[in-house]
Amino acid sequence: MEKYDLGIIGGGPAGYTAALHAANSKVILFEKDNIGGVCLNKGCIPTKSILHASELFYKLQNCQDCGICAEKVTLDYSKVIERKNSTIEKLRKGIELALKNSKVTVVNSEAEVIDKNNIKSDNTTYNCEKIICATGSSPRELKGLEFDHKFILSSDDILNLTTLPKSILIIGSGAIGIEWARIFSNFGVETTIVELAEHLTPLADIEVSKRIERIFKTRKIKFYTKTSVEKIEGVNITLSNGEVLNPQIILAATGRVPNETKKVDGIEYIGDASAEIQLAHFAIKQAIESIKNIPFKKDLTPSVIYGTPEIAWVGKREQDLEGQDYKKSLTLISSLGKAHCDNETEGFIKLLVQNDQIIGAHIVSAEASSLIQQIVIAIQNNISVEKFKEICFAHPTYSEGIFDGLFKIN
């Protein structure tokens, strides 16, 4: 029987991060599909690659204000998908090379946990002092919206389209739903969202949700809130509000569920398999905490939705503070010089404060994914608002919006 210090099932962000950080030990990693997991192959990376192309396409058709007239802008969506695939392959090869250089044994086949010290794969048993299970997740399937992979698509299926539909109905307005709504709208597809909650992006601060709705109205992305799909008859979709839609395809963007695996005592479950926060950066931090014993604050895991403008938040939302004493500031992005230079004036930076400490930040802005990290650092290190004011922020930047907001708190 082969013996290892660490056995890992699953080669996504949680699994390969754990393997690379444990490279001084004897490590074996099992992956039945492609290294990189959901994030690289079916989630973060391919979606952002397509999103980037969609934004270039949209901006080229709407850049007259900058003195640029781009005539006869054409789109070959199959090339967009080719670039997406090549990006995935390039990044995957990088991870595979890193694992090889770190002398991690990679087994490309399915594996199962026998007990807390043994893994079985292809009729071979591997003895491991420690086992980590990072088997990822799959698209959530709802009753009445079962995937047929032709008309009703999952977030996996949507990545494999080689031609664009004329119209699409997106069920759900989490990160997946919002990003794909932006992609299709940018490409000129008639886009409609149905959301069961009272507002779009229900996990966000209420002011962020309302701003997203305002932006979508200006972009002619139609949406229904407090609404569900009542029945599907052929291509006729009847909503709970009585509306009947006839989209060419449906994207059921209703979240993901951990891949089923029998839990075994003594096994550590990380990433999506842990059934906690389903974000790649959360999985990476779980892996580093497991291997390097470097803790992190789970409640300060930032959330980001990509596109123009980006949306990011961390910590408490204003609706979480109902009945409590708190202060806040809201700085409009349109007040920033950099935003006008970039023609990106939509959005705001909102700070929530208690006892001179920032407890939440909610950003709708270009570069929000980077801006939110400045806030995370301040919160996690207990930097007071008064101390934060001592920092010199470069000009012109979007970061100045944070600086300005510190002086508006009341």
C-alpha positions as CSV (number, residue, x, y, z in Angstrom):
1,M,0.0,0.0,0.0
2,E,1.3,3.4,-1.0
3,K,1.7,5.9,1.9
4,Y,1.4,9.7,1.8
5,D,1.4,12.5,4.3
6,L,-1.5,14.2,2.7
7,G,-4.3,12.9,0.3
8,I,-6.5,15.4,-1.4
9,I,-9.7,14.6,-3.4
10,G,-10.5,17.4,-5.8
11,G,-8.2,19.7,-7.8
12,G,-10.0,23.0,-7.6
13,P,-8.8,26.1,-5.8
14,A,-9.2,24.5,-2.4
15,G,-7.5,21.2,-3.4
16,Y,-4.6,22.5,-5.5
17,T,-3.9,25.3,-3.0
18,A,-3.6,22.8,-0.2
19,A,-1.4,20.6,-2.3
20,L,1.0,23.5,-3.3
21,H,1.3,24.8,0.3
22,A,2.0,21.2,1.6
23,A,4.6,20.6,-1.1
24,N,7.3,19.9,1.5
25,S,5.3,16.8,2.5
26,K,4.5,13.7,0.4
27,V,1.2,14.7,-1.3
28,I,-1.2,13.0,-3.6
29,L,-4.1,14.7,-5.3
30,F,-7.0,13.0,-7.1
31,E,-9.0,14.8,-9.8
32,K,-11.4,13.0,-12.0
33,D,-12.0,15.9,-14.4
34,N,-9.7,18.9,-15.1
35,I,-7.3,20.5,-12.7
36,G,-8.7,23.9,-11.7
37,G,-12.1,22.8,-10.6
38,V,-15.3,24.8,-11.0
39,C,-13.6,28.2,-10.8
40,L,-11.2,27.7,-13.6
41,N,-13.2,25.4,-15.9
42,K,-16.9,26.3,-15.3
43,G,-17.1,29.4,-13.3
44,C,-15.0,32.5,-12.4
45,I,-12.4,32.4,-15.2
46,P,-14.5,31.5,-18.3
47,T,-17.3,33.8,-17.3
48,K,-15.0,36.8,-16.8
49,S,-13.3,36.0,-20.1
50,I,-16.6,36.2,-22.0
51,L,-17.7,39.2,-19.9
52,H,-14.6,41.1,-20.9
53,A,-15.3,40.4,-24.6
54,S,-18.9,41.6,-24.2
55,E,-17.8,44.8,-22.6
56,L,-15.3,45.6,-25.3
57,F,-18.1,45.0,-27.9
58,Y,-20.5,47.3,-26.0
59,K,-17.9,50.0,-25.5
60,L,-16.8,50.1,-29.1
61,Q,-20.4,50.8,-30.0
62,N,-20.7,53.5,-27.4
63,C,-17.5,55.5,-27.5
64,Q,-18.6,58.5,-29.4
65,D,-18.2,60.7,-26.3
66,C,-14.5,59.9,-26.3
67,G,-14.2,61.1,-29.9
68,I,-14.0,57.6,-31.3
69,C,-16.3,56.3,-34.0
70,A,-15.9,52.6,-34.5
71,E,-17.9,51.6,-37.6
72,K,-18.9,48.2,-38.6
73,V,-18.1,46.5,-35.3
74,T,-18.8,42.8,-35.8
75,L,-19.0,39.9,-33.5
76,D,-17.9,36.3,-34.0
77,Y,-19.1,34.6,-30.8
78,S,-17.4,31.4,-31.6
79,K,-14.1,33.3,-31.4
80,V,-15.1,34.6,-28.0
81,I,-15.5,31.0,-26.9
82,E,-12.2,30.0,-28.5
83,R,-10.4,32.7,-26.5
84,K,-12.3,31.6,-23.3
85,N,-11.1,28.0,-23.9
86,S,-7.5,29.0,-24.6
87,T,-7.5,31.1,-21.4
88,I,-8.6,28.2,-19.4
89,E,-6.1,25.9,-21.0
90,K,-3.2,28.3,-20.4
91,L,-4.1,28.8,-16.7
92,R,-4.7,25.1,-16.2
93,K,-1.3,24.2,-17.6
94,G,0.2,26.7,-15.2
95,I,-1.4,25.0,-12.2
96,E,-0.4,21.6,-13.5
97,L,3.2,22.7,-13.9
98,A,3.2,24.2,-10.4
99,L,2.0,20.9,-9.0
100,K,4.6,19.0,-11.0
101,N,7.4,21.3,-9.9
102,S,6.2,20.9,-6.3
103,K,6.4,17.1,-6.7
104,V,2.7,16.5,-6.0
105,T,1.5,13.2,-7.3
106,V,-1.6,13.8,-9.4
107,V,-4.0,10.9,-10.2
108,N,-6.5,11.7,-12.9
109,S,-9.3,9.4,-11.8
110,E,-12.2,9.2,-9.4
111,A,-11.5,8.6,-5.8
112,E,-13.4,7.8,-2.7
113,V,-12.7,8.0,1.0
114,I,-12.6,4.6,2.7
115,D,-11.9,5.9,6.2
116,K,-10.0,8.8,7.8
117,N,-6.7,7.5,6.5
118,N,-7.4,5.6,3.3
119,I,-8.5,6.6,-0.2
120,K,-9.4,4.2,-3.0
121,S,-9.0,4.9,-6.7
122,D,-8.9,2.5,-9.6
123,N,-8.8,-0.5,-7.2
124,T,-5.7,0.9,-5.5
125,T,-5.7,2.0,-1.9
126,Y,-3.6,4.9,-0.7
127,N,-2.8,5.4,2.9
128,C,-2.7,9.0,4.0
129,E,-1.9,10.5,7.4
130,K,-4.3,13.3,6.6
131,I,-7.1,13.6,4.1
132,I,-8.8,16.7,2.7
133,C,-12.0,16.4,0.6
134,A,-12.5,19.3,-1.8
135,T,-15.0,17.8,-4.3
136,G,-16.7,21.1,-5.3
137,S,-20.3,21.8,-6.3
138,S,-22.7,21.5,-9.1
139,P,-25.5,23.8,-10.4
140,R,-28.7,23.6,-8.3
141,E,-31.6,22.1,-10.1
142,L,-35.1,23.2,-9.1
143,K,-38.4,21.3,-9.5
144,G,-40.1,22.5,-12.6
145,L,-36.8,23.9,-13.9
146,E,-34.9,20.6,-14.5
147,F,-32.0,21.1,-17.0
148,D,-32.6,19.6,-20.4
149,H,-29.4,21.2,-21.6
150,K,-31.1,22.6,-24.7
151,F,-33.8,25.0,-23.6
152,I,-33.3,25.1,-19.8
153,L,-29.6,25.5,-19.3
154,S,-27.3,25.4,-16.2
155,S,-24.4,27.7,-15.6
156,D,-22.2,24.9,-17.0
157,D,-24.2,24.6,-20.2
158,I,-24.3,28.4,-20.9
159,L,-20.5,28.4,-21.2
160,N,-20.7,26.0,-24.2
161,L,-22.9,28.0,-26.4
162,T,-21.2,28.8,-29.7
163,T,-23.9,31.1,-31.0
164,L,-25.9,33.8,-29.2
165,P,-29.6,33.4,-28.7
166,K,-32.0,36.2,-29.7
167,S,-33.5,36.3,-26.2
168,I,-32.9,34.8,-22.8
169,L,-34.7,34.4,-19.5
170,I,-32.4,34.2,-16.5
171,I,-33.8,32.8,-13.3
172,G,-32.1,34.2,-10.3
173,S,-30.1,37.4,-9.7
174,G,-27.1,36.3,-7.7
175,A,-23.6,36.8,-9.0
176,I,-24.2,34.3,-11.8
177,G,-27.5,35.8,-12.9
178,I,-26.3,39.4,-12.8
179,E,-23.0,38.7,-14.7
180,W,-24.7,36.7,-17.5
181,A,-27.4,39.3,-17.8
182,R,-24.7,41.9,-18.4
183,I,-22.9,39.6,-20.9
184,F,-26.0,38.9,-23.0
185,S,-27.2,42.5,-22.8
186,N,-23.8,43.8,-23.9
187,F,-24.0,41.5,-26.9
188,G,-27.4,42.8,-27.8
189,V,-29.5,39.8,-26.6
190,E,-33.0,40.6,-25.3
191,T,-32.4,39.8,-21.6
192,T,-35.0,39.3,-18.8
193,I,-34.4,38.3,-15.2
194,V,-36.9,36.7,-12.8
195,E,-36.1,37.0,-9.1
196,L,-38.2,35.6,-6.2
197,A,-36.9,38.1,-3.7
198,E,-38.1,41.7,-3.3
199,H,-35.0,43.1,-5.0
200,L,-32.3,42.0,-7.3
201,T,-29.1,40.6,-5.7
202,P,-30.9,40.0,-2.4
203,L,-27.7,39.2,-0.5
204,A,-26.4,42.7,-1.1
205,D,-27.0,45.9,0.8
206,I,-30.5,47.3,-0.1
207,E,-29.0,50.4,-1.6
208,V,-26.7,48.3,-3.8
209,S,-29.7,46.3,-5.0
210,K,-31.7,49.4,-5.8
211,R,-28.8,50.8,-7.8
212,I,-28.4,47.6,-9.8
213,E,-32.1,47.8,-10.6
214,R,-31.7,51.4,-11.8
215,I,-28.6,50.5,-13.9
216,F,-30.5,47.6,-15.5
217,K,-33.4,49.8,-16.4
218,T,-31.1,52.3,-18.2
219,R,-29.6,49.3,-20.0
220,K,-33.0,48.0,-20.9
221,I,-32.5,44.7,-19.0
222,K,-36.0,43.7,-18.1
223,F,-36.5,42.2,-14.6
224,Y,-39.3,41.0,-12.4
225,T,-38.9,40.8,-8.6
226,K,-41.1,39.0,-6.1
227,T,-41.8,36.7,-9.1
228,S,-41.3,33.0,-10.0
229,V,-41.9,30.7,-12.9
230,E,-45.3,29.2,-12.6
231,K,-45.3,26.8,-15.5
232,I,-43.5,26.0,-18.8
233,E,-45.4,24.9,-21.8
234,G,-43.1,24.4,-24.8
235,V,-41.4,27.8,-25.1
236,N,-44.2,29.6,-23.3
237,I,-43.1,30.6,-19.8
238,T,-45.9,31.7,-17.5
239,L,-44.8,33.8,-14.5
240,S,-46.5,34.0,-11.1
241,N,-47.6,37.6,-12.0
242,G,-49.4,36.3,-15.1
243,E,-46.9,37.5,-17.6
244,V,-46.1,35.1,-20.5
245,L,-42.6,35.1,-21.9
246,N,-41.2,33.4,-25.0
247,P,-37.4,33.3,-24.6
248,Q,-35.2,31.3,-26.9
249,I,-33.4,29.8,-23.9
250,I,-33.6,29.8,-20.1
251,L,-30.6,30.1,-17.8
252,A,-31.4,28.7,-14.4
253,A,-28.9,30.6,-12.2
254,T,-30.3,29.4,-8.9
255,G,-27.0,28.7,-7.1
256,R,-24.9,25.6,-6.6
257,V,-25.0,22.6,-4.2
258,P,-22.0,20.7,-2.8
259,N,-21.3,17.5,-4.7
260,E,-22.6,14.6,-2.7
261,T,-20.1,12.7,-0.8
262,K,-20.5,10.5,2.3
263,K,-19.1,12.5,5.3
264,V,-16.4,10.5,7.1
265,D,-15.2,11.5,10.6
266,G,-11.7,12.7,10.7
267,I,-11.8,14.0,7.1
268,E,-11.5,17.7,6.5
269,Y,-14.0,19.2,4.0
270,I,-13.1,22.5,2.4
271,G,-14.1,24.6,-0.6
272,D,-17.7,24.2,-1.8
273,A,-17.8,20.7,-0.3
274,S,-17.7,22.4,3.2
275,A,-21.2,23.8,2.4
276,E,-20.1,27.2,3.7
277,I,-19.3,30.2,1.4
278,Q,-19.1,29.2,-2.2
279,L,-16.3,31.5,-3.4
280,A,-12.9,30.5,-4.7
281,H,-11.0,32.9,-2.5
282,F,-12.8,31.5,0.5
283,A,-11.8,28.0,-0.6
284,I,-8.1,29.2,-1.0
285,K,-8.1,30.7,2.5
286,Q,-9.6,27.5,3.9
287,A,-6.8,25.5,2.3
288,I,-4.1,27.8,3.6
289,E,-5.6,27.7,7.1
290,S,-5.6,23.9,7.0
291,I,-2.0,23.5,5.8
292,K,-0.2,26.6,7.2
293,N,-2.5,27.3,10.2
294,I,-2.9,30.9,9.1
295,P,-6.4,31.9,10.3
296,F,-8.8,34.2,8.5
297,K,-12.1,35.9,9.4
298,K,-14.8,34.2,7.5
299,D,-17.2,37.0,8.1
300,L,-14.8,39.3,6.2
301,T,-14.9,37.4,3.0
302,P,-15.5,40.0,0.3
303,S,-18.2,39.4,-2.3
304,V,-17.7,40.7,-5.9
305,I,-20.0,40.8,-8.9
306,Y,-18.2,41.7,-12.1
307,G,-19.1,43.8,-15.1
308,T,-19.6,47.6,-15.5
309,P,-19.7,48.9,-12.9
310,E,-18.3,46.3,-10.6
311,I,-20.2,45.5,-7.3
312,A,-18.4,44.6,-4.1
313,W,-19.2,44.4,-0.4
314,V,-17.9,43.2,2.9
315,G,-19.2,43.1,6.4
316,K,-22.6,44.4,7.7
317,R,-25.4,45.6,5.4
318,E,-27.5,48.6,6.4
319,Q,-30.6,46.3,6.7
320,D,-28.6,44.2,9.3
321,L,-28.3,47.3,11.5
322,E,-32.0,48.1,11.9
323,G,-32.6,49.3,15.5
324,Q,-28.9,49.9,16.2
325,D,-26.9,53.1,16.4
326,Y,-24.5,53.6,13.5
327,K,-23.1,56.2,11.2
328,K,-22.7,56.1,7.4
329,S,-21.3,57.9,4.5
330,L,-22.2,57.7,0.8
331,T,-19.8,59.1,-1.8
332,L,-21.0,59.3,-5.4
333,I,-18.5,58.0,-8.0
334,S,-19.5,61.0,-10.1
335,S,-17.7,63.2,-7.6
336,L,-14.3,61.7,-8.6
337,G,-12.1,63.1,-11.3
338,K,-10.8,59.7,-12.3
339,A,-14.4,58.5,-13.0
340,H,-15.0,61.4,-15.4
341,C,-11.7,60.7,-17.2
342,D,-12.7,57.1,-17.6
343,N,-16.3,57.8,-18.5
344,E,-17.2,55.5,-15.6
345,T,-19.3,57.8,-13.3
346,E,-22.0,55.3,-12.2
347,G,-22.1,54.2,-8.6
348,F,-21.2,55.0,-5.0
349,I,-19.0,54.0,-2.1
350,K,-21.0,53.4,1.1
351,L,-19.3,53.0,4.5
352,L,-21.1,51.9,7.7
353,V,-19.5,52.7,11.1
354,Q,-19.9,51.9,14.7
355,N,-17.6,53.2,17.5
356,D,-15.2,54.7,15.0
357,Q,-14.7,51.4,13.3
358,I,-15.9,50.5,9.8
359,I,-18.2,47.5,10.0
360,G,-19.4,47.3,6.4
361,A,-18.6,48.7,3.0
362,H,-20.7,48.5,-0.2
363,I,-19.3,49.6,-3.5
364,V,-20.8,50.1,-7.0
365,S,-17.9,51.4,-9.1
366,A,-15.3,50.7,-11.6
367,E,-12.5,48.8,-9.8
368,A,-14.8,47.9,-6.9
369,S,-13.1,44.5,-6.7
370,S,-9.8,46.2,-5.8
371,L,-11.3,49.0,-3.7
372,I,-13.1,46.5,-1.3
373,Q,-9.7,45.0,-0.3
374,Q,-8.6,48.3,1.2
375,I,-11.7,48.2,3.4
376,V,-11.1,44.6,4.4
377,I,-7.6,45.4,5.5
378,A,-8.8,48.3,7.6
379,I,-11.6,46.3,9.2
380,Q,-9.6,43.2,9.9
381,N,-6.8,45.2,11.5
382,N,-9.1,47.3,13.6
383,I,-8.0,50.5,11.9
384,S,-10.2,53.3,13.2
385,V,-11.8,55.8,11.0
386,E,-9.6,58.5,12.5
387,K,-6.5,56.5,11.9
388,F,-7.6,55.7,8.3
389,K,-7.9,59.4,7.6
390,E,-4.1,59.7,8.1
391,I,-3.5,57.6,4.9
392,C,-2.4,59.5,1.8
393,F,-4.5,58.4,-1.2
394,A,-3.2,59.0,-4.8
395,H,-5.0,61.3,-7.1
396,P,-6.8,60.8,-9.4
397,T,-8.0,57.4,-8.3
398,Y,-11.3,55.7,-7.4
399,S,-9.7,55.0,-4.0
400,E,-10.1,58.7,-3.2
401,G,-13.8,57.9,-2.9
402,I,-12.9,55.9,0.3
403,F,-10.9,58.8,1.6
404,D,-13.6,61.3,0.9
405,G,-16.2,59.0,2.6
406,L,-14.2,58.9,5.8
407,F,-14.8,62.6,6.2
408,K,-18.5,62.3,5.4
409,I,-19.4,59.8,8.2
410,N,-22.2,61.1,10.4
